[in-house]
Amino acid sequence: MRVLISAFVCEPLEGSEPEVGWRWAMEMARHAEVVVVTQRKNRARIERYLADHPDEAERVEFRYHAPGMGLERLRKRLRLGYFTLWQWTLRGVMERWLAEDPGIGLIHHVTFASFRYPCFLGGLGVPVVWGPVGGADEAPEGLLAYRGRQRARLKERLRNGLTGVSRLLLPWLDPTGGGRSGIVLAATPSMARVLEGEGLCCETFPTIGMTDEEWHQAEPLAGVREPGPMRFLYVGRLHFLKGIHLLLEAVAGLTGREFELTLVGGGPEDGWLRGLAKEFGVAERVRFMGPVPRGELPEWYRRHDVIVSPSLYESGGLATLEAMNHGLPAIVLDVGGHQLSVTRDCGIRVDPHGPGHEVVARLRDALRTYLDRPELAVLHGAAARRRVAERYLWSRKAESMLAIYRRVLADAAVADGTPARIVESECRQ
């Protein structure tokens, strides 16, 4: 079996969405013959990496596409428009590739990983796996209005409007033909509900993951916690939608408790959040560390006891997963990707609905739970690490994706009258 992976953003050692594109390419290449198409601008970085890792270079073929007409120079200005043109012109290129290489039996579109970005790869004669995709999650209205920054609220309402328009276009832009020639993978339960509401065939599948190497390198001291105050940690951008203002208000009510809160990251709300910390009287107990190089984050996870990620919505939640990988339990709002990663035995999901002050009170109760029972933080932390190993290692995710490939190919084979067993046997073990 040969699989054609479309990954608009795809770069090694980058983190975020480029890492998602890269990981799907390299992990699926362990199981099938993979051809990856990505932006031409990624070529130099990818080829440098593959030159330094020749064993990985043997497994995968990269091809590079640009829409032409000098538009590549304008990609930063055009943004969504450039991606749309890239995808649209890629369709014709892929049509030629499929004619020249009849061994390609499946297309998998992995980035951009949002359903709001159009994908024009359906109807080319091979089934399509689209995703995992997210983008349908919306901030709870009560939290959007609570202590809302006017600009952030307006921007979010505009985004919600675009989400509604994109939802209406789903039946026409779905590259899987409504599931008749493929499947859509939803990154969050909310995304799955939107897809199912439009009659699309979908499954829930997390976007993010950890490599086996990252899992082994973490090696937390399970069952051991250093004495002293409970050490809470936030890692991410300092942005209104990350809910840090809710966290600061929540810790302000922890009177008489021994704790520390560390905020790692930078962003547009840095000044506002520092002001809130003073207003709430917790400035001396909250450390603003600013941005930290990605390579130094493991040390910050090892120094703390609990990760707190109160995002108003979150398609993935990579920082939370990284902390769980280091044996930290998680306190999160019950939204988005956190609904999949944080189970009852490895953290606390806080109900995000209702008036803002009630959500803050629930968040404070979650913090108190670990303050009152530090041994529970250790138990939940060990379970969090097991959760990563069972569901979020890229090797495990690749095996699950291979099963989806096989099922989609088998369904397509039945529709075409080709014996499904022949198609399945072509998957490398």
C-alpha positions in Angstrom: 0.0 0.0 0.0 1.2 3.5 -0.8 -0.4 6.4 1.0 -0.3 10.0 -0.1 -0.2 12.4 2.9 -1.1 16.0 2.5 0.7 18.1 5.2 0.7 21.8 4.5 2.7 22.5 7.7 5.2 19.7 8.3 8.7 20.4 9.9 10.8 18.4 12.3 11.6 19.5 15.8 9.2 22.5 15.6 6.3 21.6 18.0 2.7 22.6 17.5 1.0 21.9 14.1 4.2 21.5 12.1 5.1 18.7 14.5 1.7 17.1 13.9 2.3 17.0 10.2 5.8 15.6 10.6 4.8 12.9 13.1 2.0 11.5 11.0 4.4 11.3 8.0 7.2 9.6 9.9 5.1 7.3 12.0 2.9 6.0 9.2 6.0 5.4 7.1 6.8 2.6 9.6 3.7 0.7 8.4 3.2 1.7 4.7 4.9 3.3 1.8 4.4 7.0 2.4 4.6 10.0 0.0 4.3 13.3 1.7 3.4 16.6 -0.1 4.1 19.9 1.8 5.0 23.5 1.1 8.1 24.3 -0.8 9.3 26.5 2.0 9.7 23.5 4.2 12.1 21.8 1.9 15.5 23.0 3.2 14.7 22.2 6.8 13.3 18.7 6.0 16.2 17.8 3.8 18.8 18.9 6.4 17.1 16.7 8.9 16.9 13.7 6.6 20.6 14.1 5.7 21.4 13.8 9.4 19.0 10.8 9.8 19.5 8.6 6.7 17.7 5.7 8.3 14.5 7.8 8.5 15.0 9.2 5.0 14.8 5.7 3.5 11.2 5.2 4.8 9.5 8.2 3.3 9.4 10.3 0.1 8.8 14.1 0.3 7.4 16.1 -2.5 7.0 19.9 -2.5 4.3 22.1 -4.0 3.7 25.8 -4.4 0.7 27.4 -6.2 3.0 29.3 -8.6 2.2 32.8 -10.0 4.7 34.3 -7.5 2.2 33.7 -4.6 4.7 32.0 -2.4 6.2 35.3 -1.5 2.9 36.5 -0.3 2.0 33.5 1.9 2.3 35.4 5.2 0.0 38.2 4.0 -2.5 35.9 2.3 -2.6 33.3 5.1 -5.9 31.4 4.7 -6.1 32.6 1.1 -2.7 31.2 0.4 -3.5 27.8 2.0 -6.8 27.6 0.0 -4.9 28.3 -3.3 -2.2 25.8 -2.3 -4.9 23.1 -1.7 -6.8 24.0 -4.8 -3.8 23.8 -7.1 -2.6 20.7 -5.3 -5.7 18.9 -6.5 -4.6 19.0 -10.1 -1.0 17.9 -9.2 -2.3 15.0 -7.2 -4.6 13.9 -10.0 -1.5 13.6 -12.2 0.5 11.7 -9.5 -2.3 9.2 -9.1 -2.4 8.6 -12.8 1.3 8.1 -12.9 1.4 6.0 -9.7 -1.6 3.6 -9.5 -0.1 2.0 -6.4 -1.3 5.0 -4.3 -4.5 3.7 -2.7 -5.3 6.3 0.0 -5.0 10.1 0.6 -4.6 11.3 4.2 -4.9 15.0 4.9 -3.3 15.9 8.2 -2.6 19.7 8.3 -4.0 22.2 8.6 -5.8 20.3 11.3 -8.9 22.5 11.3 -12.2 21.8 9.5 -12.5 25.5 8.7 -9.7 25.2 6.2 -11.0 23.7 2.9 -9.6 20.5 1.5 -10.2 19.7 -2.1 -8.8 16.2 -2.3 -12.0 14.2 -2.7 -13.3 12.7 -5.9 -9.8 11.7 -7.2 -10.6 8.0 -7.3 -9.1 7.0 -4.0 -10.6 7.1 -0.5 -9.6 10.1 1.8 -8.9 10.1 5.5 -9.4 13.7 6.7 -7.9 14.6 10.0 -7.9 14.5 12.9 -9.5 17.9 12.5 -10.7 20.4 15.1 -11.9 24.0 15.2 -15.5 23.6 16.1 -15.0 24.2 19.9 -16.3 27.5 21.3 -15.6 29.2 24.6 -18.5 28.9 27.0 -20.6 32.1 26.8 -20.5 32.7 30.6 -16.7 32.6 30.6 -16.4 34.7 27.4 -18.3 37.5 29.1 -16.6 37.1 32.6 -13.8 39.6 33.1 -13.7 39.7 29.3 -11.2 41.7 27.3 -13.3 43.5 24.8 -10.9 42.8 21.9 -10.7 39.1 22.7 -14.4 38.8 23.0 -15.0 40.5 19.6 -12.4 38.3 18.0 -13.9 35.2 19.5 -17.4 36.1 18.3 -16.1 36.6 14.8 -14.4 33.2 15.0 -17.7 31.7 16.1 -19.4 33.2 13.1 -16.8 31.8 10.8 -17.2 28.4 12.4 -21.0 28.6 11.7 -20.4 29.4 8.1 -17.8 26.6 7.8 -20.3 24.2 9.3 -22.9 25.1 6.6 -20.3 24.4 3.9 -19.3 21.0 5.3 -21.6 18.9 3.1 -20.1 20.5 0.0 -16.4 20.7 1.1 -16.1 17.3 2.8 -13.4 15.5 0.9 -14.6 12.1 2.0 -17.9 12.5 0.1 -19.9 12.2 3.3 -18.1 9.1 4.3 -18.8 7.2 1.0 -15.1 7.3 0.1 -13.3 7.8 3.4 -13.7 9.1 6.9 -13.3 12.3 9.0 -11.5 12.0 12.3 -12.6 14.5 14.9 -10.1 15.9 17.4 -12.7 16.6 20.1 -16.1 15.5 21.1 -17.6 18.9 20.1 -16.1 18.5 16.7 -17.6 15.0 16.4 -21.0 16.4 17.2 -20.7 19.0 14.5 -19.7 16.4 11.9 -22.3 14.0 12.9 -24.9 16.8 12.8 -24.1 17.3 9.2 -24.4 13.7 8.4 -20.7 12.9 8.0 -19.0 9.6 8.9 -16.6 10.4 11.7 -14.7 9.0 14.7 -13.0 10.8 17.6 -9.2 10.7 17.4 -6.8 12.9 19.4 -4.5 15.2 17.4 -1.5 15.4 19.7 0.9 12.7 20.9 4.3 11.9 22.4 7.1 10.0 20.9 8.4 6.8 22.6 11.7 8.6 23.1 10.0 11.4 25.0 8.1 9.0 27.1 11.2 7.1 28.1 13.2 10.2 28.8 10.7 11.6 31.2 11.1 8.8 33.8 9.3 10.5 36.7 9.9 9.2 40.2 6.5 7.6 40.7 5.2 7.7 44.2 7.7 10.3 45.4 6.9 13.9 46.1 9.3 16.5 47.5 8.1 18.0 50.8 7.0 21.6 50.9 4.2 23.7 49.4 2.1 22.2 46.6 3.6 23.5 43.4 1.0 24.3 40.6 2.2 24.9 37.1 0.8 26.6 34.0 2.6 26.3 30.6 1.4 28.2 27.5 0.6 31.5 26.0 -0.6 34.3 28.3 -3.9 34.9 26.4 -7.4 35.6 27.6 -8.7 32.4 26.1 -6.2 30.3 28.1 -8.2 31.1 31.2 -5.3 32.2 33.4 -7.4 35.0 34.9 -9.7 32.4 36.2 -6.8 30.6 37.8 -5.5 33.7 39.5 -8.9 34.4 41.0 -9.2 30.8 42.1 -5.9 30.8 44.0 -6.7 34.1 45.6 -9.3 32.2 47.7 -6.8 29.6 49.0 -6.3 31.5 52.2 -4.1 29.8 54.8 -2.8 27.2 52.2 0.8 26.5 51.3 1.2 26.6 47.6 3.2 28.1 44.7 1.9 28.9 41.2 4.3 29.2 38.3 3.3 30.6 34.9 5.6 29.7 32.1 5.0 31.5 28.8 4.5 34.9 27.3 1.8 36.6 25.4 -0.4 39.7 24.9 -2.1 39.5 28.4 1.1 39.5 30.4 0.7 43.0 31.8 -3.1 42.5 32.5 -2.5 39.2 34.3 0.3 40.7 36.5 -2.1 43.5 37.4 -4.8 40.9 38.3 -2.3 39.1 40.5 -1.7 42.3 42.5 -5.4 43.1 42.6 -6.2 39.6 44.0 -3.3 39.8 46.5 -1.4 36.8 45.2 1.5 38.6 43.4 4.0 37.2 45.9 2.8 33.6 45.4 2.7 33.7 41.6 5.8 33.6 39.5 5.7 34.9 35.9 8.7 33.2 34.2 8.1 34.4 30.7 8.8 32.2 27.6 11.1 29.2 28.1 12.9 27.2 25.3 11.0 24.0 24.5 14.1 21.9 25.4 14.0 23.3 29.0 10.3 22.5 29.7 11.0 19.0 31.0 12.9 20.5 33.9 9.9 22.7 34.8 7.6 19.7 34.8 9.9 17.8 37.1 9.9 20.7 39.6 6.1 20.8 40.0 3.3 18.7 41.3 0.2 19.6 39.3 -0.4 21.1 35.8 -3.3 23.5 35.6 -4.6 24.3 32.1 -7.9 26.2 32.4 -8.3 27.0 28.7 -11.8 28.1 27.6 -11.4 25.7 24.7 -8.5 23.5 23.5 -8.4 21.3 20.4 -5.3 19.5 21.6 -3.6 20.5 24.9 0.0 19.5 24.2 1.4 21.2 27.4 -1.0 19.3 29.5 0.0 16.0 27.8 3.7 16.7 28.3 3.1 17.3 32.0 1.1 14.1 32.3 4.0 12.4 30.6 6.2 13.6 33.5 3.8 12.2 36.1 1.8 15.3 36.8 -2.0 15.1 37.3 -4.0 17.8 35.5 -6.6 20.3 36.4 -8.5 21.4 33.3 -11.8 22.8 32.2 -14.0 20.1 30.7 -13.6 21.2 27.1 -12.0 20.1 23.8 -9.0 17.8 23.7 -8.8 17.8 27.5 -12.1 15.8 27.6 -10.1 13.0 25.9 -6.8 13.2 27.6 -7.7 13.9 31.2 -9.8 11.0 32.7 -11.2 10.8 36.2 -8.2 8.8 37.5 -5.5 11.1 36.2 -6.8 14.6 36.9 -9.8 16.8 37.5 -12.1 18.2 34.8 -14.0 21.3 35.9 -17.4 22.1 34.6 -17.0 25.3 32.5 -20.7 26.2 32.2 -22.6 28.8 34.2 -21.6 32.2 35.6 -17.9 32.9 35.7 -17.7 33.2 39.5 -19.2 29.7 39.8 -16.6 28.2 37.5 -13.9 30.0 39.5 -15.3 28.4 42.7 -15.2 24.9 41.0 -11.6 25.5 39.9 -10.7 26.5 43.5 -12.3 23.3 44.8 -10.1 21.3 42.4 -7.0 23.0 43.6 -8.1 22.3 47.2 -8.5 18.7 46.4 -4.8 18.2 45.8 -3.8 20.6 48.6 -5.9 18.5 51.1 -4.8 15.2 49.6 -1.2 15.5 48.2 -1.0 11.7 48.1 -3.9 11.8 45.5 -1.7 14.0 43.3 0.9 11.3 43.3 -1.6 8.6 42.4 -3.3 10.6 39.7 0.2 11.6 38.3 1.1 7.9 37.9 -2.2 7.2 36.2 -1.6 10.2 33.9 1.6 8.8 32.7 0.0 5.5 32.0 -2.7 7.3 30.1 -0.1 8.8 27.8 1.5 5.4 27.3 -1.8 3.7 26.5 -3.4 6.3 24.2 -1.0 9.0 23.2 2.3 7.5 22.2 2.8 8.2 18.5 3.6 4.5 17.9 0.2 3.5 19.4 -1.6 6.3 17.4 0.0 5.0 14.2 -1.2 1.5 14.9 -4.7 2.9 15.4 -4.5 4.9 12.2 -3.3 1.9 10.3 -6.4 0.1 11.4 -8.5 3.0 10.1 -6.5 2.9 6.8 -7.3 -0.8 6.5 -11.0 -0.4 7.2 -11.3 2.5 4.7 -9.5 0.6 2.0 -11.6 -2.5 2.7 -14.8 -0.5 2.4 -13.6 1.1 -0.8 -12.6 -2.3 -2.1 -16.1 -3.7 -1.4 -17.6 -0.8 -3.2 -15.4 -1.4 -6.2 -15.8 -5.1 -6.2 -12.2 -5.8 -5.2 -11.5 -8.5 -2.6 -10.8 -6.6 0.7 -8.3 -9.2 1.8 -6.0 -8.4 -1.0 -6.0 -4.7 -0.1 -5.4 -5.4 3.6 -2.5 -7.8 2.8 -0.6 -5.0 1.2 -0.2 -3.1 4.5 3.3 -3.7 5.9 3.4 -5.1 9.4 
